[in-house]
């Protein structure tokens, strides 16, 4: 039975979403009728006029994810006038409204400029229309890249895990470029405090939506591992409100990748960005998409900006300028802007390191299934625990969730991260005027093989299978990354603090600085700590 017929016969579209999240095949669907009136009814907030960025600013920050938000906050704290430009919309939160789409029945609110469904939740029977949704999935040969398109960036769509790497893995990645002691003594603690990071409380871990977490722990223990709790950005009181009926269920239903409508994640709109705006010196401008960067004869930076409608179509174009430019558009966005600027001659002094050193953080999704234990009809999205394996290539497995379905299929998901040396690079294609990511055709094999050995051992000890054959879900899927890193590597394309070689007043503040890996952990804490460190030095040195 093929996948489409299985979904129809079983009547479990949610299960199909779960399966493709954790390793199914991408399916593209034809565009559905425009659903703008429905989105306007559900989320009128994003249809309000957006404030126009000023013609000139002292400092412009491109993007609003972790590195960008932290940089903007600290600049504003120091008295600098800051303009944040962000391509995505500014989405509200509400304890009862469904602001975002979900993994089971996605619509245009889910995906950025996608005429069909992305590999994340490919539901072949439910097409979506092209809209300015929150989640951007781009295909680059053998690798798909996940990123955000919204005010708050990745903090809205990630699974909330924020942990520091161990010293030996940190040093293996950064070498002498970055001091582990400096980050662990000052900047990791600073970010943990600002974002109120904490591990899952016992009462939530013991609740029904986290049965899968307890089963995951039991399975890895049978294989000889000792799972440890991991810190996250979740507001546990909001999760408790969901459990107690005081908020619309979101985190406990497995919502995360497409946003949590009730603010269950303590995302950047609730802390760094809010604090930056509260200074009165920082303004945020959604639906402002930067397409090119150049430098004027007077030294100012000029940005071509497309002004977007809520559906991400272009309604206007303009040029804005600044004295200092901080690029925080993420590994993909920042690298694309700088590679284009160098290779078209807009910023000709950019060096040969721009666009190099890109990696996936060794990401992969893993599935075990058909367990007699059962995991419950729904699976909460916050991750509870992790294990590390050093028997071969160093790697981490984290307890991940699978979106719920009307029946318990006993699927157990994991997110794997491997200390992977594979790297890609960004290339400008003059014929198409596009920047593409060049990734090796077999670039995912190293990660898959390392994880499969550990995954099989865990499954064997519990007498269960791997993958999910009825839906064609592979056991280990490394054809995506949720953690794109590199392209403007610290200490190569920049100095030791993110100042771009060849240009005064040009800085990179995001995951582009990280050389392809953060040492078998989720990168958001390291990106954030690095941003805190670098902007502090820029302010101290006055440039």
Legacy VTK file of the C-alpha trace (Angstrom):
# vtk DataFile Version 3.0
C-alpha trace
ASCII
DATASET POLYDATA
POINTS 543 float
0.000 0.000 0.000
1.481 3.367 -0.930
1.726 6.209 1.516
-1.236 8.204 0.256
-3.543 5.169 0.386
-2.301 4.246 3.829
-3.242 7.667 5.150
-6.674 7.475 3.575
-7.349 3.930 4.701
-6.170 4.381 8.253
-7.584 7.868 8.640
-4.580 9.047 10.581
-3.243 12.130 8.882
-1.578 13.182 12.126
0.472 10.029 12.044
1.682 10.849 8.559
2.798 14.219 9.854
4.658 12.530 12.679
6.366 10.117 10.364
7.587 12.715 7.924
8.813 14.925 10.746
11.145 12.141 11.759
12.357 10.931 8.432
9.721 10.534 5.720
10.042 11.474 2.097
9.284 15.015 0.943
6.045 15.445 -0.997
5.152 18.623 -2.812
1.512 19.457 -3.399
-0.259 21.853 -5.691
-1.146 25.217 -4.259
-4.470 25.421 -2.483
-6.901 28.312 -2.948
-5.704 31.482 -1.263
-6.695 31.315 2.404
-5.872 34.909 3.234
-9.335 35.682 4.664
-8.988 32.773 7.086
-5.550 33.914 8.219
-6.844 37.453 8.631
-9.599 36.130 10.863
-7.298 33.942 12.963
-4.373 36.375 13.160
-5.445 39.902 12.206
-2.339 41.169 13.984
-0.039 40.289 11.086
-2.223 42.269 8.667
-1.674 45.527 10.536
0.609 48.012 8.751
4.261 47.530 9.661
6.452 50.479 10.657
8.833 51.613 7.934
12.523 51.505 8.747
14.156 54.952 8.830
16.116 56.084 5.800
19.308 56.168 7.864
20.275 54.567 11.168
23.319 54.568 13.375
23.140 50.770 13.516
21.066 48.283 11.554
20.678 44.704 12.743
19.525 42.307 10.021
17.460 39.487 11.511
15.954 38.971 14.947
17.097 35.530 16.093
19.423 34.787 18.994
22.557 36.606 17.859
20.655 39.523 16.351
18.324 40.050 19.317
21.147 39.956 21.850
23.264 42.357 19.822
20.384 44.805 19.406
19.592 44.681 23.118
23.159 45.395 24.213
23.649 48.155 21.647
20.434 49.838 22.774
21.429 49.439 26.429
24.644 51.292 25.576
22.770 54.221 24.036
23.030 53.268 20.366
20.013 53.874 18.131
19.214 50.500 16.568
16.978 49.479 13.673
16.084 45.776 13.402
14.878 44.597 9.996
13.262 41.153 9.793
11.816 39.441 6.708
9.085 37.578 8.618
5.960 38.790 10.363
5.586 39.714 14.007
3.310 37.013 15.382
1.374 37.525 18.624
0.789 34.989 21.374
-2.433 34.182 23.182
-3.402 31.523 25.734
-6.446 30.418 23.738
-6.200 31.575 20.099
-4.544 29.295 17.569
-2.051 31.756 16.157
0.023 29.196 14.279
-0.799 26.160 12.207
0.159 22.751 13.551
2.004 19.710 12.245
-1.175 17.695 11.701
-3.086 20.085 9.444
-0.619 22.743 8.274
-1.630 25.704 6.154
0.145 28.755 4.793
0.890 30.071 8.278
3.281 27.166 8.642
5.658 27.662 5.723
7.609 30.483 4.159
6.834 30.948 0.451
6.090 27.285 -0.035
3.530 26.304 -2.691
3.244 22.898 -1.078
4.271 21.027 1.991
7.834 20.943 3.217
9.669 17.762 4.218
9.021 18.557 7.877
5.380 17.486 7.785
4.681 16.360 4.220
0.973 15.572 4.073
0.231 14.713 0.439
-3.523 14.974 0.987
-3.409 18.482 2.502
-1.894 21.142 0.214
-1.030 24.610 1.459
-1.047 27.945 -0.252
2.077 30.056 -0.559
2.217 32.482 2.359
4.629 34.237 4.679
4.586 31.460 7.244
6.953 30.963 10.131
9.012 27.975 8.958
11.366 28.026 5.970
12.596 24.761 4.448
14.998 25.117 1.527
16.355 22.251 -0.561
20.042 22.103 -1.472
20.689 18.840 -3.258
21.072 16.104 -0.660
20.416 18.394 2.304
17.336 20.384 3.362
17.841 23.359 5.655
15.309 24.380 8.298
15.180 27.978 9.502
12.731 30.560 10.764
11.056 33.573 9.174
9.551 35.626 12.001
10.362 38.243 14.587
12.192 36.183 17.186
13.815 33.941 14.599
14.705 30.414 15.582
13.516 30.896 19.161
9.949 30.459 17.885
10.487 27.228 15.966
13.238 25.304 17.741
12.546 22.587 20.302
13.834 24.739 23.134
17.001 22.877 24.137
19.869 25.139 25.248
22.951 23.409 26.641
26.699 24.011 26.556
29.144 21.544 25.022
31.765 19.768 27.067
35.242 21.276 26.948
36.846 18.551 24.803
34.214 18.878 22.094
34.211 22.678 22.244
37.996 22.733 21.829
37.804 20.223 18.979
35.579 22.680 17.102
36.942 26.117 18.025
40.577 25.342 18.873
42.414 28.420 20.139
40.018 30.859 18.448
37.609 30.917 21.368
38.143 30.352 25.090
35.930 27.760 26.746
36.740 29.211 30.181
35.644 32.683 29.049
32.264 31.441 27.860
31.606 29.157 30.840
32.575 31.755 33.435
30.736 34.752 31.991
28.621 34.378 28.889
26.907 31.000 29.196
25.688 31.953 32.708
24.539 35.369 31.477
22.385 33.845 28.745
21.028 31.150 31.069
19.899 33.877 33.454
18.329 36.080 30.766
16.425 33.167 29.222
15.556 31.442 32.529
16.812 28.086 31.345
15.814 25.028 33.365
15.234 21.308 33.002
11.819 19.662 32.907
10.236 19.535 36.404
9.338 16.129 37.824
5.583 16.748 37.806
5.589 17.511 34.080
7.919 14.596 33.329
5.452 12.305 35.149
2.396 13.583 33.242
0.625 11.656 30.474
1.897 13.732 27.501
5.460 12.815 28.474
4.977 9.064 28.595
7.207 8.959 25.519
10.004 10.644 27.495
9.833 8.026 30.219
9.751 5.188 27.657
12.728 6.749 25.858
14.665 6.821 29.118
13.775 3.212 29.907
14.930 2.069 26.478
18.317 3.786 26.622
18.881 2.505 30.160
18.385 -1.061 28.928
21.217 -0.384 26.495
23.510 0.748 29.312
23.133 4.524 29.080
22.330 6.936 31.889
20.069 9.701 30.519
20.584 13.172 31.969
18.107 16.044 32.127
18.672 18.926 29.732
17.972 22.626 30.061
15.391 24.327 27.914
13.700 27.648 27.260
10.206 26.420 28.140
7.916 28.287 30.512
6.905 25.338 32.684
4.054 27.284 34.288
2.499 27.701 30.837
2.913 23.968 30.228
1.188 23.337 33.575
-1.599 25.695 32.510
-2.085 23.517 29.425
-2.257 20.403 31.591
-4.787 22.074 33.894
-7.035 23.467 31.160
-6.061 27.098 31.750
-4.496 27.440 28.301
-5.089 25.953 24.892
-2.934 22.792 24.646
0.168 23.385 22.560
3.422 22.049 24.021
1.632 19.007 25.438
0.208 18.233 21.973
3.578 18.258 20.247
3.484 21.770 18.830
6.847 23.467 18.510
8.363 23.435 15.011
5.599 25.639 13.625
5.346 27.818 16.728
3.587 27.713 20.098
0.585 30.011 20.003
0.442 30.479 23.781
4.050 31.527 24.351
4.976 28.230 26.004
8.533 28.815 24.852
10.144 31.842 26.500
11.152 33.067 23.062
13.136 36.196 22.241
10.054 38.384 21.820
9.517 37.978 25.567
13.039 38.886 26.729
15.915 40.307 24.668
13.756 41.935 21.984
11.258 43.275 24.501
14.100 44.707 26.582
15.688 46.310 23.524
12.437 48.049 22.611
11.905 49.120 26.217
15.029 51.293 26.028
13.267 53.528 23.505
16.328 53.290 21.253
15.457 50.157 19.271
12.730 49.707 16.682
11.679 46.451 15.010
10.515 46.391 11.396
8.875 43.141 10.276
8.429 42.161 6.625
11.609 44.023 5.625
13.689 41.584 3.575
17.273 42.624 2.853
18.356 41.464 -0.599
21.660 43.266 -1.227
24.350 45.094 0.737
26.917 47.576 -0.571
29.048 50.418 0.747
28.694 54.023 -0.353
31.717 56.266 -1.023
31.185 57.973 2.351
31.589 54.639 4.155
27.936 54.120 4.964
26.355 50.764 4.237
23.388 50.717 1.853
20.825 47.926 2.012
18.250 47.156 -0.648
15.099 46.120 1.188
11.954 44.480 -0.160
8.838 45.448 1.765
6.590 42.408 1.980
2.885 41.710 2.333
1.748 39.099 4.883
1.869 36.485 2.123
5.569 37.388 1.576
4.963 38.933 -1.838
6.926 42.104 -2.581
4.900 45.305 -2.451
7.720 47.869 -2.486
11.493 48.260 -2.599
13.669 50.888 -1.015
17.215 51.601 0.084
18.188 52.298 3.685
21.609 53.192 5.054
23.559 52.879 8.284
26.928 53.682 9.793
27.340 50.213 11.305
25.831 46.998 10.012
25.293 43.871 12.131
24.316 40.784 10.140
22.215 38.318 12.115
20.142 36.685 9.372
21.311 33.209 10.335
23.933 31.033 8.712
22.029 30.858 5.431
20.852 34.461 5.185
24.076 36.129 6.281
26.273 33.892 4.127
24.079 34.458 1.069
24.203 38.246 1.503
27.987 38.380 1.866
28.821 35.882 -0.885
26.594 37.821 -3.267
28.141 41.136 -2.181
31.686 39.869 -2.743
31.112 38.100 -6.040
29.043 40.874 -7.625
31.564 43.523 -6.590
29.236 45.251 -4.129
31.732 44.568 -1.303
34.845 43.564 -3.241
37.223 43.536 -0.271
35.520 40.533 1.342
38.037 37.706 1.433
38.115 34.105 0.268
36.868 32.759 3.606
33.389 34.214 3.077
31.000 31.343 2.298
33.286 28.601 3.615
33.078 26.177 6.552
29.345 25.435 6.539
28.050 22.366 8.376
24.889 20.732 9.692
25.962 20.296 13.327
25.821 16.568 12.542
22.006 16.568 12.742
19.762 13.573 12.129
16.319 12.366 13.172
15.861 8.785 14.379
12.789 6.609 14.875
12.166 3.471 16.885
8.747 1.884 16.680
6.288 -0.916 17.300
7.089 -1.068 21.020
4.754 -3.032 23.273
5.141 -0.371 25.954
2.954 2.247 24.282
3.724 5.939 24.424
0.298 7.571 24.602
-1.846 9.219 21.961
-0.034 12.572 22.217
3.596 13.430 22.829
4.694 16.673 24.446
7.302 18.619 22.506
9.782 19.709 25.229
12.814 17.430 25.380
13.520 15.873 28.757
16.822 14.030 28.528
19.889 13.159 26.470
22.685 10.609 26.273
26.231 10.805 24.927
28.111 7.968 23.249
31.880 7.974 22.730
32.361 4.350 21.701
33.036 5.528 18.144
32.489 8.951 16.653
31.262 11.166 19.532
27.521 11.761 19.360
24.475 12.805 21.324
20.906 11.531 21.259
18.087 13.643 22.677
14.594 12.553 23.595
12.452 14.059 20.832
8.738 14.017 20.232
6.471 12.743 17.473
3.296 14.746 16.745
0.204 13.002 18.075
-2.283 10.826 16.252
-5.689 9.342 17.097
-3.998 6.027 17.889
-0.882 5.019 19.789
1.608 3.705 17.227
4.393 3.468 19.821
6.801 5.604 17.825
9.808 6.949 19.708
11.797 9.812 18.206
15.299 11.084 18.854
17.379 13.980 17.608
20.961 12.963 16.971
24.030 15.188 16.707
27.411 13.845 15.611
30.884 15.402 15.707
30.873 15.513 11.918
33.792 16.966 9.912
31.824 17.264 6.641
31.646 20.830 5.328
29.965 22.659 2.475
30.386 26.091 0.936
28.276 28.831 -0.636
28.727 29.588 -4.336
27.399 32.506 -6.368
25.848 31.462 -9.678
26.140 34.426 -12.002
23.855 32.894 -14.623
20.912 32.734 -12.231
22.014 35.546 -9.906
21.564 33.159 -6.981
23.712 31.897 -4.134
23.556 28.143 -3.690
24.867 25.816 -1.019
27.297 23.231 -2.389
26.977 20.130 -0.198
28.618 16.760 -0.965
26.261 14.195 -2.492
27.324 11.685 0.173
27.704 14.352 2.841
25.141 12.752 5.153
26.616 9.242 5.225
29.099 9.851 8.061
26.333 11.026 10.393
23.933 8.251 9.441
26.442 5.462 9.972
27.624 6.770 13.341
24.086 7.107 14.682
22.764 3.875 13.210
25.198 1.758 15.229
24.032 3.262 18.529
20.381 3.363 17.509
20.348 -0.313 16.559
21.846 -1.299 19.904
19.152 0.600 21.804
16.391 -0.982 19.716
17.812 -4.494 20.080
17.968 -4.239 23.865
14.238 -3.448 23.910
13.295 -5.944 21.186
11.804 -3.272 18.947
12.315 -2.197 15.375
13.809 0.903 13.833
12.153 3.208 11.348
8.483 2.852 10.459
8.018 0.673 7.350
4.250 1.267 6.853
4.980 4.898 6.001
8.404 4.411 4.465
10.154 6.177 7.343
13.859 5.451 7.547
15.576 4.608 10.829
18.102 7.446 10.583
17.458 10.523 8.461
20.309 12.978 7.997
18.904 14.655 4.882
18.031 17.795 6.846
19.553 20.144 9.368
17.751 22.213 11.962
21.105 23.727 12.968
22.830 25.305 9.947
26.181 26.733 11.033
29.119 28.489 9.409
29.793 30.409 6.230
31.497 33.382 7.913
33.695 31.547 10.373
35.089 33.331 13.430
38.820 33.946 13.181
38.868 33.294 9.428
36.337 35.503 7.628
36.268 37.766 10.694
38.552 38.682 13.548
38.051 37.015 16.925
34.938 39.105 17.669
32.918 38.962 14.454
34.340 42.057 12.749
34.317 41.196 9.042
37.732 41.309 7.386
38.154 44.155 4.927
35.405 46.449 6.210
35.116 48.712 9.239
31.688 48.804 10.830
30.564 45.466 9.379
29.879 42.663 11.845
28.467 39.137 11.873
26.593 38.145 15.025
24.886 34.804 14.323
25.532 31.111 13.691
27.533 31.960 10.567
30.487 32.451 12.909
30.374 28.857 14.170
32.538 26.431 12.134
29.854 23.895 11.267
29.373 22.350 14.717
28.951 23.264 18.364
30.339 19.996 19.704
27.370 17.544 19.662
24.901 19.897 21.345
22.172 22.225 20.096
23.881 25.481 19.048
21.548 28.200 20.361
23.263 28.656 23.736
26.716 28.915 22.177
25.481 31.326 19.483
23.884 33.448 22.204
26.949 33.434 24.456
29.151 34.319 21.495
26.879 37.261 20.652
27.020 38.522 24.248
30.818 38.260 24.225
31.343 39.885 20.858
29.028 42.860 21.245
30.565 43.583 24.641
33.989 43.868 22.991
32.659 45.954 20.093
31.140 48.409 22.550
34.258 48.463 24.726
36.503 49.150 21.733
33.984 51.577 20.192
33.975 49.612 16.987
LINES 1 544
543 0 1 2 3 4 5 6 7 8 9 10 11 12 13 14 15 16 17 18 19 20 21 22 23 24 25 26 27 28 29 30 31 32 33 34 35 36 37 38 39 40 41 42 43 44 45 46 47 48 49 50 51 52 53 54 55 56 57 58 59 60 61 62 63 64 65 66 67 68 69 70 71 72 73 74 75 76 77 78 79 80 81 82 83 84 85 86 87 88 89 90 91 92 93 94 95 96 97 98 99 100 101 102 103 104 105 106 107 108 109 110 111 112 113 114 115 116 117 118 119 120 121 122 123 124 125 126 127 128 129 130 131 132 133 134 135 136 137 138 139 140 141 142 143 144 145 146 147 148 149 150 151 152 153 154 155 156 157 158 159 160 161 162 163 164 165 166 167 168 169 170 171 172 173 174 175 176 177 178 179 180 181 182 183 184 185 186 187 188 189 190 191 192 193 194 195 196 197 198 199 200 201 202 203 204 205 206 207 208 209 210 211 212 213 214 215 216 217 218 219 220 221 222 223 224 225 226 227 228 229 230 231 232 233 234 235 236 237 238 239 240 241 242 243 244 245 246 247 248 249 250 251 252 253 254 255 256 257 258 259 260 261 262 263 264 265 266 267 268 269 270 271 272 273 274 275 276 277 278 279 280 281 282 283 284 285 286 287 288 289 290 291 292 293 294 295 296 297 298 299 300 301 302 303 304 305 306 307 308 309 310 311 312 313 314 315 316 317 318 319 320 321 322 323 324 325 326 327 328 329 330 331 332 333 334 335 336 337 338 339 340 341 342 343 344 345 346 347 348 349 350 351 352 353 354 355 356 357 358 359 360 361 362 363 364 365 366 367 368 369 370 371 372 373 374 375 376 377 378 379 380 381 382 383 384 385 386 387 388 389 390 391 392 393 394 395 396 397 398 399 400 401 402 403 404 405 406 407 408 409 410 411 412 413 414 415 416 417 418 419 420 421 422 423 424 425 426 427 428 429 430 431 432 433 434 435 436 437 438 439 440 441 442 443 444 445 446 447 448 449 450 451 452 453 454 455 456 457 458 459 460 461 462 463 464 465 466 467 468 469 470 471 472 473 474 475 476 477 478 479 480 481 482 483 484 485 486 487 488 489 490 491 492 493 494 495 496 497 498 499 500 501 502 503 504 505 506 507 508 509 510 511 512 513 514 515 516 517 518 519 520 521 522 523 524 525 526 527 528 529 530 531 532 533 534 535 536 537 538 539 540 541 542
